[in-house]
Structure formats: structure tokens, C-alpha cells
Amino acid sequence: MNSKVEEINPYSAGGHKHEQVREMFDNIAPAYDVMNRMMTLGIDRRWRRKAVKIVAATHPGAILDIATGTGDLAILLARAVPAATVTGVDLSEGMLEVGRRKAGKAGLGDRITFRSADALALPFPDNSFDAITVAYGVRNFEHLDRGYAEMLRVLRPGGLLCVLELSVPASPLVKPFYAAYTRGVIPLVGRLVSKDTAAYSYLPRSIRAVPARAQMTRLITDAGFADAAFHSQTLGVCTMYTARKP
């Protein structure tokens, strides 16, 4: 099943999306954390903490953080579940290098393993992890259905999937303000902070196109997960999805 977001590339209509996504995140890695805080006014931290609380409550022994980026969620998970091993994977080696430095400074360098990997072809055996997380990454997948199928494959039976993704608010009162912010303010700030202006034009386009709420929940269910549900955050600008492997 294809979705509109799979057809949106950071740089050009041609070529493979995963290659352009890797290039984009390598380009913006030095400014990524600053941009995240500025774009979300710091609220992204609250969303991550909620995800961590849900994951920690399941007492996982092995956690996989897909599209780990600079490691913010992986670091929070390692702190919240000290008995767990945490593996963070990402396409971008530039982002991973920032994550390794941050984990080292946090004293968690020996608790978190960062490695380059494609979410559509995860380099792990079946049933390897008790919990899988993805924060703001699924809209960058070249094929959403294949991404969820891979997550199901490497998750152990009964294991938890927890996905955070940005979304367009459903409220007609909020939508106009959100549209003005994402189409005007985010690209402007991106031009000021990052040299890669295309990246922060791609961001609002990908948010508008990514399946959200009930549509995303159906994709997760169609991949074979059970008990898929969505939970809107902060007026619907972010949505948390949870599910389990039967």
C-alpha cells in the first residue's frame, strides 16, 4: 500500500527516497537538535518522555530505536530502563556520530549501540527485541508497509511498538495557524540555521502527506500488529501510535 508521503523526496522527484533522506540528514546533522527545539518550541521533549514512560512500563530487555537520529530517544530509554540494551539505527552516519558523542557525554556509551541500517531491511534476526520505537521517522520511509513489516519481524511476540510522528491537526480552528507556521516559519528558520534549505521545505510537505491517526493505525494493523491505537498530542500536531505483536 503506497501513500502520498512515499512519493515526496527532499531534493528531487527522481531517484530513491532513502538515498535522498540519508543525504539530507547527513547535511543537517550539525544543526538538527537546535532546529528541533526551535521548530517545536521544545515540546518534542515532552512527547518523547511520554513514549519512554509507555515503553518502560513493559520492562523490556532489548529495545530497538529506529530512525534514532542524534539519539535523543535512545538516551532517554537507556536512562529509564537501566536493565535494557538499547540499539539505535539510522540511515545517516552523520546523525549517528552526533548520537554517539551525546551518549558518551551522558555516560551511556557502553549502554547504547548505534549502527547504520535501513529500516526496510533491518540487520537483525526474527524476534530480537521486546520493544521498538520510532520518533518522527516513519514519514521518511520509502515504503511504509515494508517498514512496519520489518518491525513486526524483529519484534518478539507480545512486544510493544511505539511510534511518534508529526501530524496535521484535525481541528478546523487550529489548522490555519498550523499551516502558516509550517509553511512559513519552519522554512524561514531552516534557512537561517541550516545551509540545507530544501530539508526544511521537505519537512512540512512530508507532514501534510503522511498518513495520520486512523489511516496510520490501519497501516500498522495491516502489517500484522494487534491492538493498534493512536493518541493525539498537543492539539494534534503530533500523534503517538502503539501496537503489539500477537
N, C-alpha and C positions, 0 to 999 in steps of 0.2 A: 504493500500500500504506500503510494507516494503522497507527499504533502507539499504545499507550496514552498515551505521553508527549505526543502531539499534542493530546490531549483535556484535558490539565491546564493550567490558566491560573493566573497569580499571584493574581488577585483575585476572579474570579467565573467561573461556568460559562458564562455568555453572552458574546457579543462575540468579536472576532477576537483570537487569541492574540498576534499580532505587535504589536498596539496596546498590550495589557497588558504585554507584555515591555518595550516601549520605555518606558512609564510607570514600570515597576518599576526599570529600570536608571537612568533619569533621577533617580529618588528616592534610590537608594542610592549613586550615583556618588561622593559625598564620602567615604563610609566603605568603599567596595568593596575597596581594596587592603589596608586594615587587616584587614577581615573575611577576606579570602582567606588571609592569613598565619596568622591565628588558627585558622581552620577546618581548615587542612591542616597546621598546625604547621610551616609553611614548606616542606613537601615539594613543593608545587606548582612551586617554582622548579626543583627537580631534574628534574621531568617536562618542563618547558619546555626545559631545557638539552638533554635527550635528543632532543627533537623538532628543535631547532635543529641539532644535530650531524648528524642524518639528512638534513635539508634542505640544509645547507651542503655535504655530500659530493657533491651533484648539480651544484654550481656554477651555480645558477640566475641568469639575468639579470634576471628580473622575478618578484617574489613578491607574492601576494595573501594577506593575513591577514584572514579572515572572522570576524565577531563579535570584533573586535580589542579591544573594551572600553577599558581605560585604557592599552593599547599595550604591555604588558609583553613579549609575544612579538614584536611588530613591532620593538621596540627591540633585543631580543636578535638577531633576524635581521639587522637593519641592521649591527650590530657584527660579526657572524660572517661576513657576505658583503658586504664593503665595495663590491664592484663592482656589486651588485644594486640595483635600485629596489624599494622596499617600499611597498605600498599597504595601508592598514588601513581596513576598512569596518565599520560598526556601525549598528544602528537608533537607538541612543541618542546624541543630541548631547551630553548631559551627560557621558557616559563619554568621548566623543571629545575633548571640551575638556580633560579631565584628561590624556588621552594626548598631546595637542598640547603641553601645558605640560611634561610629563615628557620628551618628545622634545627640546624646546627646551633644557631644563636639561642634557640629555645631549649637547648639541651635534649632534643629528641632525635638527633641524627641517627642514633642506633635503634630507634623505635619505628621509624618510618622509612620505607623503601620507595624511592622514586625511580620510575623507569619509563622509557619511551615506548608507547604502544598505541595501536589503532583500536578504538572501541568496537569496531566492526569485526575484528579478528583478534580477540584477546589471547595473549600467550600463556594461558593457564588451563590446567585440566578441568574437566567437569567437576562440579560440586566442590569448589575450592574455598568458598567464602561464606561466612554467616550473615554478612550484611554488605550491601552495595549502595554507594551514594553517588549522586551526580549533581553538582551545583552549577547551574547556568551553562550547561554544556550540550544538552541534547539537541538544541536548535542548530548546532554546528555539525551534527551528524550528516553524512551524505545519504544514509538510508536509516530512517528511524526504526523501521521494523527489524532490520538486521541488528541494530544496536541493542534493542530490547531482547531479541532472541539470544544474543551473546551473553547478556547479563543473566538471563534465565539459565543458560547452560552452566555458567561458572558459579552460580549461587547454589548453596546446599538446600535440600528440601526443608521447608519451614523458615528459610532465611528471609530477611527483610530487604526490600528495595525502597529507597527514599530519594526522590528527585526534587530538586528545586529548579524552577525555571521562571524567567520573567514572562509576563503576560499583559495583554491589553485589558484594562479594567472593563467590566461588563456594564457598569453604571453609566447611563447617558449623561449624568451630571459631572462625572469625573473624566470621561473620555476626552472632551475638548481640551482640558488643561493638560492631560497626559500627552495628547498628540502634539500640542505646542511645545511641550518640554522635550519630548524625544526627537522631534523633527527639527527643532531649532536650537535648544540649549545644548543637548548632548553633542551634536556635530561641532558646534562652536567651541565648546570646552575641549573636545578632542583635537581640534586644530591648534589650540593654544598649548596643550600639554604634550601631545604626541605628534611626531613627524608623519605618522601614517594617517592621513585624513580619511582615507577610504574605509578604514576599520570602524570608525565611529559614524559613518554613514550606513555601513552594513548592519550595525547593531540594531538601530530602530527598525530597519526593514525586516530583519530576521525575527524580531519580537512580534511584529504585526502578522507575520506569516506562520509562525509556529503554532501547531495545534494546542489548544488550551482547554483546561477544565474537563468537561465530559468527553470531548473529542480525544484528548490525550489519554484519558482513562481507558477509553475503548481500545486505543492502540496497545496499551500495556496489557489489557485483558486478552486481546487477540494474540499477543505474543506467548500467552500461556500462563500468565500470572493470575493469582487468585486475590480476592478481597481488595481490588484496586479502588482507590478513593482519592479525591482531591480536596485540598484545604486552602482556600484563598487567604492571602496575607496582604495586609496594608492596602485596603481598598481595591484589591485585585491586581496590583501591579506585579505581584509575584504569586506563584501557585506552588504548593507542595503536593507531591503525589506519593502515595505509599501503596505497597502491594507485597504479597508474599509468594514464594514458590511453593506450589502444592506438595 
